[in-house]
Amino acid sequence: MSSFASMIPTMAHVLRNGRLMDIKVEEVVLGDIVDISGGDKVDNSSLTGESEPQTRRPEFTHDNPLESKNVVMFSTSVLEGSGRGIVILTADNTVVGRIAALTAQVSSGPSPIAKEIYHFIHIITFVALGVGVTFFVLALIYGYALIQALIFFMGIVVANVPEGIVATVTVCLTLTAVKMRKKSCLVKNLEAVETLGSTSTICSDKTGTLTQNRMTNEDYTIPLPKREVAGDASETAIMKYCELILGNGGTKKMRDRKKKVAEIPFNSTNKYQVSIHQMGDRYILVMKGAAEKILKACSTLLIGGNEKIKDKKFEEDFTKAYEKLGGFGERVLGFCDLELDPEKFPQGYKFDTENPNFPLTNLRFLGFMAMIDPPRPGVPQAVQLCQSAGIKVSRSIHLRVVQCCPK
């Protein structure tokens, strides 16, 4: 694996002696001026976990280097734009270096099968020593010479202690790794093979691992009383057809008519995304995100073209529908908007997304949409095989927990 890594050199573009040059990353020193552009590894999004690319700017904005807008990190990626920065930390002093140091301090210890082998060898050794000492004493009692008694003792101990068990296990693991390679499974460490045999639970990420990472609209709803929406294959096909119709220039025309003037990207703390658009002589604020967060931010509903006050009954109906869709493994997104008062927000108003100077509550709830990420081919069979082997499979996700009942 190290030979593969060496085939992909990591270079940095630095300004030295008045000219740009490419040097290896390990040759970068404090004070170097680094030239960054789209495609280089510098943006913070992969370290902070934000789903949207994070913008960078020269001003200091936060005491935490992971949150400050004027700091870029090694090992992360830039999607667009360019700039220059000064190297302030290198090697183990960087954020990535500290993470690597922390992981290096974690000792995995001996594997389960190694523990069992050592335990077995200890037991056999004690038994062999006990039997050898017993026969040594008996040999002396029955009049054998001391040298013969020692031969009895050594023969019993050597015959019973399994000196070759480690080599035998290593050969078996190697043969297992060869068989796994034929099934397109690369074993980098033989200890992984022996640990796999002791596995009782597998915790897997959902998006992109168990699923295809291709969200598909499965169900949707708008707050109309007694309105039913079916999420079967036919309805899904109709929705995809409508998407194709709107996508044939319709989406661009909508964006051209309502230009975006400000945006708060989605993040894991707020769990919503906000954008403000120009709509004629006024602005409209639109928000989407986790459905329960969106509903809490709303005080009114849009029903049948009329705006109504949110009541307790609607919240109960919403919770039932939300938990039902969540039980199906669907991701539910809520939508709301608010037409901003043109007197408070006139044309040319400067919207501050860092410290919002516009309302984020008392919005108007529009509805929610449920999306499902189809599982990868072969995942159900793989899960069944694990369960048949007595291995429990769990998924680790960052969605609201709902109680699911098998049907």
C-alpha positions as a Markdown table, in Angstrom:
| # | Residue | x | y | z |
|---|---|---|---|---|
| 1 | Met | 0.0 | 0.0 | 0.0 |
| 2 | Ser | 2.9 | 2.4 | 0.7 |
| 3 | Ser | 4.1 | 1.8 | -2.9 |
| 4 | Phe | 0.7 | 2.9 | -4.2 |
| 5 | Ala | 0.8 | 6.0 | -2.0 |
| 6 | Ser | 4.2 | 7.0 | -3.3 |
| 7 | Met | 2.9 | 7.0 | -6.9 |
| 8 | Ile | 0.7 | 10.0 | -6.1 |
| 9 | Pro | 3.0 | 12.8 | -4.9 |
| 10 | Thr | 1.4 | 15.7 | -3.0 |
| 11 | Met | 2.8 | 19.0 | -4.2 |
| 12 | Ala | 2.3 | 22.6 | -2.9 |
| 13 | His | 2.5 | 25.8 | -5.0 |
| 14 | Val | 4.7 | 28.3 | -3.1 |
| 15 | Leu | 6.1 | 31.7 | -3.8 |
| 16 | Arg | 9.8 | 31.8 | -3.2 |
| 17 | Asn | 12.4 | 34.3 | -4.4 |
| 18 | Gly | 9.7 | 36.2 | -6.3 |
| 19 | Arg | 8.5 | 33.2 | -8.4 |
| 20 | Leu | 6.0 | 30.4 | -8.1 |
| 21 | Met | 7.3 | 26.9 | -7.8 |
| 22 | Asp | 6.0 | 23.4 | -7.0 |
| 23 | Ile | 7.6 | 21.6 | -4.0 |
| 24 | Lys | 6.7 | 18.5 | -2.0 |
| 25 | Val | 4.4 | 19.1 | 0.9 |
| 26 | Glu | 7.0 | 17.8 | 3.4 |
| 27 | Glu | 9.3 | 20.6 | 2.2 |
| 28 | Val | 6.9 | 23.4 | 3.2 |
| 29 | Val | 8.2 | 25.5 | 6.1 |
| 30 | Leu | 6.7 | 28.2 | 8.3 |
| 31 | Gly | 6.3 | 31.6 | 6.6 |
| 32 | Asp | 6.0 | 30.1 | 3.1 |
| 33 | Ile | 3.5 | 31.9 | 0.9 |
| 34 | Val | 1.2 | 29.3 | -0.6 |
| 35 | Asp | -0.7 | 29.9 | -3.8 |
| 36 | Ile | -4.1 | 28.1 | -3.7 |
| 37 | Ser | -6.7 | 27.6 | -6.4 |
| 38 | Gly | -9.5 | 25.2 | -7.4 |
| 39 | Gly | -8.4 | 21.6 | -7.2 |
| 40 | Asp | -5.8 | 22.2 | -4.5 |
| 41 | Lys | -6.3 | 20.7 | -1.0 |
| 42 | Val | -7.1 | 23.5 | 1.4 |
| 43 | Asp | -10.8 | 24.0 | 2.2 |
| 44 | Asn | -12.2 | 23.2 | 5.7 |
| 45 | Ser | -15.4 | 21.5 | 4.8 |
| 46 | Ser | -14.1 | 17.9 | 5.1 |
| 47 | Leu | -12.8 | 18.6 | 8.6 |
| 48 | Thr | -15.8 | 20.4 | 10.0 |
| 49 | Gly | -18.3 | 18.0 | 8.4 |
| 50 | Glu | -20.4 | 20.7 | 6.6 |
| 51 | Ser | -22.3 | 19.5 | 3.6 |
| 52 | Glu | -21.8 | 22.7 | 1.7 |
| 53 | Pro | -18.5 | 24.2 | 0.6 |
| 54 | Gln | -17.3 | 26.8 | 3.1 |
| 55 | Thr | -16.1 | 30.2 | 1.9 |
| 56 | Arg | -12.8 | 31.7 | 2.9 |
| 57 | Arg | -11.8 | 35.4 | 3.4 |
| 58 | Pro | -8.9 | 37.3 | 5.0 |
| 59 | Glu | -10.8 | 38.5 | 8.1 |
| 60 | Phe | -10.4 | 36.7 | 11.4 |
| 61 | Thr | -13.9 | 35.6 | 12.5 |
| 62 | His | -13.6 | 33.0 | 15.3 |
| 63 | Asp | -11.2 | 31.9 | 18.0 |
| 64 | Asn | -11.7 | 28.2 | 16.9 |
| 65 | Pro | -9.4 | 27.6 | 13.9 |
| 66 | Leu | -11.9 | 25.2 | 12.5 |
| 67 | Glu | -14.5 | 27.9 | 12.4 |
| 68 | Ser | -12.5 | 30.9 | 11.4 |
| 69 | Lys | -12.9 | 32.0 | 7.8 |
| 70 | Asn | -9.3 | 33.0 | 7.3 |
| 71 | Val | -7.7 | 29.6 | 8.0 |
| 72 | Val | -7.5 | 26.8 | 5.5 |
| 73 | Met | -6.4 | 23.2 | 6.4 |
| 74 | Phe | -4.2 | 20.6 | 4.8 |
| 75 | Ser | -5.9 | 17.5 | 3.5 |
| 76 | Thr | -9.1 | 19.3 | 2.4 |
| 77 | Ser | -10.3 | 20.5 | -1.0 |
| 78 | Val | -11.0 | 23.7 | -2.8 |
| 79 | Leu | -13.9 | 23.7 | -5.4 |
| 80 | Glu | -13.5 | 27.2 | -6.9 |
| 81 | Gly | -11.7 | 30.5 | -6.5 |
| 82 | Ser | -8.0 | 31.3 | -5.7 |
| 83 | Gly | -5.9 | 33.1 | -3.2 |
| 84 | Arg | -2.6 | 33.2 | -1.2 |
| 85 | Gly | -1.9 | 32.4 | 2.4 |
| 86 | Ile | 1.0 | 32.2 | 4.8 |
| 87 | Val | 1.9 | 28.9 | 6.4 |
| 88 | Ile | 1.5 | 29.2 | 10.2 |
| 89 | Leu | 1.7 | 25.5 | 11.2 |
| 90 | Thr | 3.4 | 22.4 | 9.7 |
| 91 | Ala | 3.7 | 18.7 | 10.4 |
| 92 | Asp | 2.4 | 17.4 | 13.7 |
| 93 | Asn | 1.3 | 20.9 | 14.8 |
| 94 | Thr | -1.4 | 21.1 | 12.1 |
| 95 | Val | -5.0 | 19.9 | 12.8 |
| 96 | Val | -4.6 | 16.9 | 10.6 |
| 97 | Gly | -1.2 | 16.2 | 12.3 |
| 98 | Arg | -2.8 | 16.3 | 15.7 |
| 99 | Ile | -5.6 | 13.9 | 14.6 |
| 100 | Ala | -2.9 | 11.5 | 13.3 |
| 101 | Ala | -1.0 | 11.7 | 16.5 |
| 102 | Leu | -4.1 | 10.9 | 18.5 |
| 103 | Thr | -4.9 | 7.9 | 16.4 |
| 104 | Ala | -1.3 | 6.7 | 16.6 |
| 105 | Gln | -1.6 | 6.8 | 20.4 |
| 106 | Val | -4.4 | 4.3 | 20.3 |
| 107 | Ser | -3.1 | 0.7 | 20.8 |
| 108 | Ser | -5.3 | -2.0 | 19.4 |
| 109 | Gly | -3.7 | -4.7 | 21.5 |
| 110 | Pro | -3.6 | -8.4 | 20.7 |
| 111 | Ser | -6.4 | -9.7 | 18.5 |
| 112 | Pro | -9.0 | -12.1 | 20.0 |
| 113 | Ile | -7.6 | -15.2 | 18.4 |
| 114 | Ala | -4.1 | -14.2 | 19.6 |
| 115 | Lys | -5.4 | -14.0 | 23.1 |
| 116 | Glu | -7.0 | -17.4 | 22.8 |
| 117 | Ile | -3.8 | -18.9 | 21.4 |
| 118 | Tyr | -1.7 | -17.5 | 24.2 |
| 119 | His | -4.2 | -18.7 | 26.8 |
| 120 | Phe | -4.2 | -22.1 | 25.3 |
| 121 | Ile | -0.4 | -22.3 | 25.1 |
| 122 | His | -0.2 | -21.3 | 28.8 |
| 123 | Ile | -2.6 | -24.0 | 29.9 |
| 124 | Ile | -0.9 | -26.7 | 27.9 |
| 125 | Thr | 2.5 | -25.5 | 29.2 |
| 126 | Phe | 1.4 | -25.7 | 32.8 |
| 127 | Val | -0.1 | -29.2 | 32.2 |
| 128 | Ala | 3.0 | -30.4 | 30.5 |
| 129 | Leu | 5.2 | -29.1 | 33.3 |
| 130 | Gly | 3.0 | -30.7 | 35.9 |
| 131 | Val | 3.0 | -34.1 | 34.1 |
| 132 | Gly | 6.8 | -33.8 | 33.5 |
| 133 | Val | 7.5 | -33.1 | 37.1 |
| 134 | Thr | 5.2 | -36.0 | 38.2 |
| 135 | Phe | 7.0 | -38.5 | 35.9 |
| 136 | Phe | 10.4 | -37.1 | 37.0 |
| 137 | Val | 9.6 | -37.8 | 40.6 |
| 138 | Leu | 8.2 | -41.3 | 39.8 |
| 139 | Ala | 11.3 | -42.1 | 37.8 |
| 140 | Leu | 13.5 | -41.3 | 40.7 |
| 141 | Ile | 11.3 | -43.3 | 43.1 |
| 142 | Tyr | 11.4 | -46.4 | 40.9 |
| 143 | Gly | 15.2 | -46.2 | 40.8 |
| 144 | Tyr | 15.9 | -44.7 | 37.4 |
| 145 | Ala | 19.1 | -42.7 | 37.0 |
| 146 | Leu | 18.9 | -38.9 | 37.2 |
| 147 | Ile | 19.8 | -38.5 | 33.5 |
| 148 | Gln | 17.0 | -40.8 | 32.5 |
| 149 | Ala | 14.5 | -39.0 | 34.8 |
| 150 | Leu | 15.5 | -35.7 | 33.1 |
| 151 | Ile | 15.1 | -37.2 | 29.7 |
| 152 | Phe | 11.5 | -38.3 | 30.7 |
| 153 | Phe | 10.8 | -34.8 | 31.9 |
| 154 | Met | 12.1 | -33.0 | 28.9 |
| 155 | Gly | 10.5 | -35.4 | 26.4 |
| 156 | Ile | 7.0 | -34.9 | 28.0 |
| 157 | Val | 7.4 | -31.1 | 28.1 |
| 158 | Val | 8.6 | -30.8 | 24.5 |
| 159 | Ala | 6.0 | -33.3 | 23.2 |
| 160 | Asn | 3.1 | -31.4 | 24.8 |
| 161 | Val | 4.0 | -27.8 | 24.3 |
| 162 | Pro | 2.6 | -26.7 | 20.8 |
| 163 | Glu | 5.6 | -24.7 | 19.5 |
| 164 | Gly | 4.3 | -24.7 | 15.9 |
| 165 | Ile | 0.8 | -23.5 | 16.6 |
| 166 | Val | 1.6 | -19.9 | 15.8 |
| 167 | Ala | 3.1 | -20.8 | 12.4 |
| 168 | Thr | 0.1 | -23.0 | 11.7 |
| 169 | Val | -2.3 | -20.3 | 12.4 |
| 170 | Thr | -0.4 | -17.8 | 10.3 |
| 171 | Val | -0.5 | -20.2 | 7.3 |
| 172 | Cys | -4.2 | -20.7 | 7.7 |
| 173 | Leu | -4.8 | -16.9 | 7.9 |
| 174 | Thr | -2.7 | -16.4 | 4.8 |
| 175 | Leu | -4.7 | -19.1 | 2.9 |
| 176 | Thr | -7.9 | -17.3 | 4.0 |
| 177 | Ala | -6.6 | -14.0 | 2.8 |
| 178 | Val | -5.8 | -15.5 | -0.6 |
| 179 | Lys | -9.4 | -16.9 | -0.9 |
| 180 | Met | -10.8 | -13.5 | 0.1 |
| 181 | Arg | -8.6 | -11.8 | -2.6 |
| 182 | Lys | -10.3 | -14.0 | -5.2 |
| 183 | Lys | -13.6 | -12.6 | -4.0 |
| 184 | Ser | -12.3 | -9.0 | -4.6 |
| 185 | Cys | -11.6 | -8.4 | -0.9 |
| 186 | Leu | -8.0 | -7.1 | -0.2 |
| 187 | Val | -6.7 | -8.0 | 3.2 |
| 188 | Lys | -4.0 | -5.5 | 4.3 |
| 189 | Asn | -3.4 | -7.0 | 7.7 |
| 190 | Leu | -3.7 | -10.7 | 8.6 |
| 191 | Glu | -5.1 | -9.7 | 12.0 |
| 192 | Ala | -8.1 | -8.4 | 10.2 |
| 193 | Val | -8.9 | -11.9 | 9.1 |
| 194 | Glu | -8.8 | -13.4 | 12.6 |
| 195 | Thr | -10.8 | -10.4 | 14.0 |
| 196 | Leu | -13.4 | -10.9 | 11.4 |
| 197 | Gly | -14.1 | -14.4 | 12.7 |
| 198 | Ser | -14.8 | -12.9 | 16.1 |
| 199 | Thr | -17.2 | -10.2 | 14.8 |
| 200 | Ser | -20.5 | -10.0 | 16.6 |
| 201 | Thr | -21.8 | -6.5 | 15.5 |
| 202 | Ile | -21.2 | -4.5 | 12.3 |
| 203 | Cys | -21.9 | -0.7 | 12.5 |
| 204 | Ser | -22.1 | 0.8 | 9.1 |
| 205 | Asp | -22.8 | 4.3 | 7.7 |
| 206 | Lys | -25.9 | 4.5 | 5.6 |
| 207 | Thr | -25.5 | 7.0 | 2.9 |
| 208 | Gly | -23.2 | 5.8 | 0.1 |
| 209 | Thr | -22.3 | 2.6 | 2.0 |
| 210 | Leu | -25.5 | 0.7 | 2.3 |
| 211 | Thr | -27.3 | 3.0 | -0.2 |
| 212 | Gln | -26.5 | 4.5 | -3.6 |
| 213 | Asn | -26.3 | 8.1 | -2.4 |
| 214 | Arg | -29.0 | 9.0 | -4.9 |
| 215 | Met | -31.9 | 10.6 | -3.2 |
| 216 | Thr | -35.2 | 10.0 | -4.9 |
| 217 | Asn | -38.5 | 11.7 | -4.1 |
| 218 | Glu | -40.8 | 9.0 | -2.7 |
| 219 | Asp | -43.6 | 11.0 | -0.9 |
| 220 | Tyr | -44.5 | 14.6 | -0.5 |
| 221 | Thr | -47.2 | 16.5 | 1.3 |
| 222 | Ile | -48.7 | 20.0 | 1.5 |
| 223 | Pro | -51.0 | 21.0 | 4.4 |
| 224 | Leu | -54.4 | 20.3 | 2.7 |
| 225 | Pro | -57.0 | 18.5 | 4.9 |
| 226 | Lys | -57.8 | 14.9 | 3.9 |
| 227 | Arg | -55.3 | 15.1 | 1.0 |
| 228 | Glu | -53.7 | 11.7 | 0.1 |
| 229 | Val | -50.4 | 11.3 | -1.7 |
| 230 | Ala | -49.3 | 7.8 | -2.8 |
| 231 | Gly | -45.7 | 7.0 | -3.1 |
| 232 | Asp | -45.8 | 3.9 | -5.3 |
| 233 | Ala | -43.8 | 3.4 | -8.5 |
| 234 | Ser | -46.4 | 5.1 | -10.7 |
| 235 | Glu | -46.6 | 8.3 | -8.6 |
| 236 | Thr | -42.8 | 8.3 | -8.4 |
| 237 | Ala | -42.6 | 8.1 | -12.2 |
| 238 | Ile | -44.9 | 11.0 | -12.6 |
| 239 | Met | -42.8 | 13.1 | -10.2 |
| 240 | Lys | -39.7 | 12.2 | -12.2 |
| 241 | Tyr | -41.5 | 13.2 | -15.4 |
| 242 | Cys | -42.4 | 16.6 | -13.9 |
| 243 | Glu | -38.9 | 17.1 | -12.8 |
| 244 | Leu | -37.7 | 16.5 | -16.3 |
| 245 | Ile | -40.2 | 19.0 | -17.6 |
| 246 | Leu | -39.2 | 21.7 | -15.2 |
| 247 | Gly | -35.5 | 20.9 | -15.7 |
| 248 | Asn | -35.7 | 21.6 | -19.4 |
| 249 | Gly | -35.0 | 25.3 | -18.9 |
| 250 | Gly | -37.8 | 25.8 | -16.3 |
| 251 | Thr | -35.4 | 25.7 | -13.3 |
| 252 | Lys | -33.1 | 28.3 | -14.9 |
| 253 | Lys | -36.0 | 30.6 | -15.8 |
| 254 | Met | -37.2 | 30.4 | -12.2 |
| 255 | Arg | -33.8 | 31.3 | -10.9 |
| 256 | Asp | -33.5 | 34.1 | -13.4 |
| 257 | Arg | -36.8 | 35.6 | -12.2 |
| 258 | Lys | -35.9 | 35.3 | -8.6 |
| 259 | Lys | -32.2 | 36.1 | -8.1 |
| 260 | Lys | -30.5 | 34.9 | -5.0 |
| 261 | Val | -29.1 | 37.8 | -2.9 |
| 262 | Ala | -28.0 | 36.1 | 0.3 |
| 263 | Glu | -27.7 | 32.6 | 1.7 |
| 264 | Ile | -27.0 | 30.8 | 5.0 |
| 265 | Pro | -25.6 | 27.3 | 4.0 |
| 266 | Phe | -26.9 | 24.2 | 5.8 |
| 267 | Asn | -24.9 | 23.1 | 8.8 |
| 268 | Ser | -25.2 | 20.3 | 11.3 |
| 269 | Thr | -26.0 | 22.7 | 14.1 |
| 270 | Asn | -28.9 | 24.7 | 12.7 |
| 271 | Lys | -30.1 | 21.8 | 10.4 |
| 272 | Tyr | -31.6 | 24.3 | 7.9 |
| 273 | Gln | -30.6 | 26.3 | 4.9 |
| 274 | Val | -31.8 | 29.8 | 4.2 |
| 275 | Ser | -31.7 | 31.9 | 1.0 |
| 276 | Ile | -33.2 | 35.3 | 0.2 |
| 277 | His | -34.3 | 36.1 | -3.3 |
| 278 | Gln | -35.4 | 39.2 | -5.3 |
| 279 | Met | -39.1 | 39.0 | -6.1 |
| 280 | Gly | -40.2 | 42.1 | -8.0 |
| 281 | Asp | -40.0 | 45.1 | -5.7 |
| 282 | Arg | -39.4 | 43.1 | -2.5 |
| 283 | Tyr | -37.5 | 40.2 | -1.1 |
| 284 | Ile | -38.7 | 36.7 | -0.2 |
| 285 | Leu | -36.9 | 34.5 | 2.4 |
| 286 | Val | -37.1 | 30.7 | 1.9 |
| 287 | Met | -35.9 | 28.0 | 4.3 |
| 288 | Lys | -35.6 | 24.3 | 4.0 |
| 289 | Gly | -34.1 | 21.7 | 6.4 |
| 290 | Ala | -35.1 | 19.1 | 9.0 |
| 291 | Ala | -38.9 | 19.1 | 9.0 |
| 292 | Glu | -39.3 | 19.4 | 12.8 |
| 293 | Lys | -36.9 | 22.4 | 12.9 |
| 294 | Ile | -38.8 | 24.1 | 10.0 |
| 295 | Leu | -42.2 | 23.6 | 11.7 |
| 296 | Lys | -40.9 | 25.2 | 14.9 |
| 297 | Ala | -39.8 | 28.2 | 13.0 |
| 298 | Cys | -43.3 | 28.8 | 11.6 |
| 299 | Ser | -46.3 | 30.4 | 13.1 |
| 300 | Thr | -48.6 | 30.2 | 10.0 |
| 301 | Leu | -49.5 | 27.7 | 7.3 |
| 302 | Leu | -50.3 | 28.0 | 3.6 |
| 303 | Ile | -53.4 | 25.9 | 3.0 |
| 304 | Gly | -55.3 | 26.2 | -0.3 |
| 305 | Gly | -53.7 | 29.5 | -1.1 |
| 306 | Asn | -54.8 | 31.0 | 2.2 |
| 307 | Glu | -52.6 | 31.7 | 5.2 |
| 308 | Lys | -53.8 | 30.2 | 8.5 |
| 309 | Ile | -52.5 | 30.2 | 12.1 |
| 310 | Lys | -50.6 | 27.0 | 13.1 |
| 311 | Asp | -52.6 | 25.1 | 15.7 |
| 312 | Lys | -52.1 | 22.1 | 18.0 |
| 313 | Lys | -54.1 | 19.7 | 15.8 |
| 314 | Phe | -51.8 | 20.4 | 12.8 |
| 315 | Glu | -48.7 | 19.8 | 14.9 |
| 316 | Glu | -50.1 | 16.4 | 16.0 |
| 317 | Asp | -51.0 | 15.4 | 12.4 |
| 318 | Phe | -47.6 | 16.6 | 11.3 |
| 319 | Thr | -45.8 | 14.5 | 13.9 |
| 320 | Lys | -47.8 | 11.4 | 13.0 |
| 321 | Ala | -47.0 | 11.7 | 9.3 |
| 322 | Tyr | -43.4 | 12.6 | 10.0 |
| 323 | Glu | -42.8 | 9.6 | 12.2 |
| 324 | Lys | -44.6 | 7.3 | 9.7 |
| 325 | Leu | -42.3 | 8.4 | 6.9 |
| 326 | Gly | -39.3 | 8.2 | 9.2 |
| 327 | Gly | -40.2 | 4.6 | 10.0 |
| 328 | Phe | -40.0 | 3.8 | 6.3 |
| 329 | Gly | -36.4 | 5.0 | 6.4 |
| 330 | Glu | -37.2 | 8.2 | 4.4 |
| 331 | Arg | -35.5 | 11.5 | 4.9 |
| 332 | Val | -38.1 | 14.3 | 5.5 |
| 333 | Leu | -37.3 | 17.9 | 4.5 |
| 334 | Gly | -39.6 | 20.8 | 5.4 |
| 335 | Phe | -40.1 | 24.0 | 3.5 |
| 336 | Cys | -41.2 | 27.5 | 4.5 |
| 337 | Asp | -41.0 | 31.1 | 3.3 |
| 338 | Leu | -41.6 | 34.7 | 4.3 |
| 339 | Glu | -42.2 | 37.8 | 2.2 |
| 340 | Leu | -40.1 | 40.5 | 3.8 |
| 341 | Asp | -41.6 | 43.9 | 4.5 |
| 342 | Pro | -40.4 | 46.3 | 1.7 |
| 343 | Glu | -40.3 | 49.2 | 4.2 |
| 344 | Lys | -37.9 | 47.4 | 6.6 |
| 345 | Phe | -36.0 | 45.7 | 3.8 |
| 346 | Pro | -35.9 | 48.1 | 0.8 |
| 347 | Gln | -34.1 | 47.5 | -2.5 |
| 348 | Gly | -30.4 | 47.2 | -2.0 |
| 349 | Tyr | -30.7 | 46.2 | 1.7 |
| 350 | Lys | -27.4 | 44.6 | 2.9 |
| 351 | Phe | -28.3 | 41.2 | 4.4 |
| 352 | Asp | -25.7 | 39.9 | 7.0 |
| 353 | Thr | -25.6 | 36.1 | 7.0 |
| 354 | Glu | -23.0 | 36.0 | 9.8 |
| 355 | Asn | -25.1 | 37.9 | 12.2 |
| 356 | Pro | -28.6 | 37.6 | 10.6 |
| 357 | Asn | -30.3 | 41.0 | 10.4 |
| 358 | Phe | -33.5 | 39.4 | 9.0 |
| 359 | Pro | -36.2 | 37.2 | 10.7 |
| 360 | Leu | -35.7 | 33.5 | 11.1 |
| 361 | Thr | -38.9 | 32.8 | 13.0 |
| 362 | Asn | -42.6 | 33.4 | 12.5 |
| 363 | Leu | -42.3 | 32.0 | 9.0 |
| 364 | Arg | -45.0 | 30.4 | 6.8 |
| 365 | Phe | -45.0 | 26.6 | 6.6 |
| 366 | Leu | -45.4 | 25.3 | 3.0 |
| 367 | Gly | -45.1 | 21.5 | 3.4 |
| 368 | Phe | -42.5 | 18.8 | 3.5 |
| 369 | Met | -41.1 | 16.2 | 1.1 |
| 370 | Ala | -39.8 | 12.7 | 1.9 |
| 371 | Met | -36.9 | 11.2 | 0.0 |
| 372 | Ile | -35.5 | 7.7 | 0.1 |
| 373 | Asp | -32.0 | 6.6 | -0.8 |
| 374 | Pro | -32.3 | 3.2 | -2.6 |
| 375 | Pro | -30.1 | 0.5 | -1.2 |
| 376 | Arg | -27.1 | -0.7 | -3.2 |
| 377 | Pro | -27.5 | -4.0 | -5.1 |
| 378 | Gly | -26.5 | -6.9 | -3.0 |
| 379 | Val | -26.8 | -5.1 | 0.3 |
| 380 | Pro | -29.9 | -7.1 | 1.5 |
| 381 | Gln | -28.2 | -10.4 | 0.7 |
| 382 | Ala | -25.1 | -9.3 | 2.5 |
| 383 | Val | -27.1 | -8.3 | 5.6 |
| 384 | Gln | -28.9 | -11.7 | 5.5 |
| 385 | Leu | -25.6 | -13.5 | 5.3 |
| 386 | Cys | -24.3 | -11.6 | 8.3 |
| 387 | Gln | -27.4 | -12.4 | 10.3 |
| 388 | Ser | -27.2 | -16.1 | 9.4 |
| 389 | Ala | -23.7 | -16.1 | 10.8 |
| 390 | Gly | -24.9 | -14.5 | 14.0 |
| 391 | Ile | -23.6 | -11.0 | 13.3 |
| 392 | Lys | -25.8 | -8.1 | 14.2 |
| 393 | Val | -25.9 | -5.3 | 11.6 |
| 394 | Ser | -26.6 | -1.7 | 12.7 |
| 395 | Arg | -26.5 | 1.5 | 10.8 |
| 396 | Ser | -25.1 | 4.7 | 12.2 |
| 397 | Ile | -26.9 | 7.8 | 10.8 |
| 398 | His | -27.6 | 11.4 | 11.9 |
| 399 | Leu | -31.3 | 11.4 | 11.5 |
| 400 | Arg | -34.1 | 11.6 | 14.0 |
| 401 | Val | -34.6 | 8.3 | 15.7 |
| 402 | Val | -38.1 | 6.8 | 15.2 |
| 403 | Gln | -39.4 | 3.4 | 16.3 |
| 404 | Cys | -39.6 | 0.9 | 13.5 |
| 405 | Cys | -41.7 | -2.2 | 13.5 |
| 406 | Pro | -41.2 | -5.1 | 11.0 |
| 407 | Lys | -44.2 | -5.8 | 8.9 |
